[in-house]
């Protein structure tokens, strides 16, 4: 799995890579690298112990991306589709 970092706040909707889970289930991310609250800024070395992000799965969107190759005057056309889960 590719590691990615997201900046989130309470109430944000964030699009992440596909995770196993039905719509409406609760996911938990326990690798928090940085936290800024009323008490100040906490930076993990490498993660903050005891911190976690609790989220709900809202939707599983899947949009198809089309890749088209075309060379003029060569009778060369290729159309490929890719759907990222």
N, C-alpha and C positions, 0 to 999 in steps of 0.2 A: 504494500500500500504506500502511496506517495504521502509524505508528511507535508501538511500545509498549516499555516498559522492564520488565524482569524481574529479580528478585533470585534468584540461583541459587547453590547450593553444590555441591560434588562429590557425586555420587550422587543428586541431586534429580531427580524426574520433574516436568516442567513442561508444561502444556498451552498451546500457542501456536497462532496462526492457521495455516491450511493452507500447507504448503510442498511444492513438487514434490520427490518422492523416494519410492522404494519402501520398504516396511518392511524394516528392517535396514541401510539405507544410512546413511552418515555425513554429517552436515551440519556446517558450520563458520560461526560467527558471529564476524566480525572487528571489530565496533563495540562495544568494551568501554568503558564510561564511568567505571567505578570498580572498583578491585580492592583488597581487603584481605587480606593474607597475613601470614606470620610476620615479614616485613621491614617491615611498616607499611602505611599507607594511601596508595594512589596514586589521584589524581583526574585525569582526562583534561581536556585543554583543546582541543577538545571530546572527543577519544577518546585512549585509551592506545595508543601505537605499539607494535606487536609482540604485543599481547595478543589472545587469541582464545578462543572457547568451542567445543569439539568435542563434538558430540552424536550420538546414534543415534536413528533414527526407530523408535519402538516400535509405534505403532498410528495408524490414521486413523479416529478415532471420529467419528460424525456422528449427533447426536441431533436430532430434529425438535422444533421449538418451535411450539406451537399458540396462535394469537391468536384470541380469541372476543369478538365484539361482540354485545351483547344489550340491547334496550330493552324493558322490560316494557309489556305491553298495546298494543304498536304493531305486532306481527307482524314484528319486525325481528330477524333472527339472521344473523350472518356468522361463518364459521369459515375461517381462513386458516392455512396451514402455512408454516413457514420452516425451511430447513435450511442452517446456516452451514457452508461448506466448511472 
